[in-house]
Amino acid sequence: MKVLLIVVMFNFETGSELETRMDFADVADCHAAALVTFQGIDADVDIRAMEIPEGQEMLEGTMIAYGTEGHEIGMYACNVLRSGARSADG
């Protein structure tokens, strides 16, 4: 199993930054890496599940990171990659 991490860090001065990684063997490691990423911006980051309004589509499991003062500093999602392709041995 491979897990994809998509991180968006909000920066209203220079524009938002996007980071992706696919080197996680499980979802827990992905969430831990996202936490470390946001702690680099704000050591006291608070991460909460995003409340998705009815009728709006978003990646399942999208999380919002809040800074010490309560403002949003970014968002991320950890998703298991699914592939229809099979390897040569299976």
QUIMOWO-V361021 format. One record per backbone hydrogen bond with DSSP energy under -0.5 kcal/mol. CO is the residue of the C=O (numbers start at 1). NH is the residue of the N-H. E is the energy in kcal/mol with one decimal. If there is no record, write none. Layout:
co	nh	e
CO	NH	E
CO	NH	E
This chain:
co	nh	e
2	81	-2.9
3	24	-1.0
4	6	-0.5
4	79	-2.5
5	7	-0.5
5	21	-1.9
6	77	-1.8
7	19	-2.6
8	10	-0.6
8	75	-2.6
9	17	-2.4
11	15	-2.0
17	9	-2.7
19	7	-3.1
21	5	-3.1
24	3	-1.9
26	30	-1.4
27	31	-2.5
28	32	-2.1
29	33	-2.1
30	34	-2.1
31	35	-2.2
32	36	-2.1
33	37	-2.2
34	38	-2.3
35	39	-2.3
36	40	-1.1
37	40	-0.6
38	41	-1.2
38	42	-2.5
42	45	-1.6
46	66	-3.0
48	64	-3.4
50	52	-0.7
51	53	-0.6
53	56	-2.1
59	62	-1.4
62	50	-2.7
63	76	-2.3
64	48	-2.5
65	73	-3.1
65	74	-1.2
66	46	-2.6
67	70	-2.2
71	67	-3.2
73	10	-1.7
74	65	-2.9
75	8	-3.1
76	63	-3.4
77	6	-2.3
77	79	-0.5
79	4	-3.3
87	90	-1.6
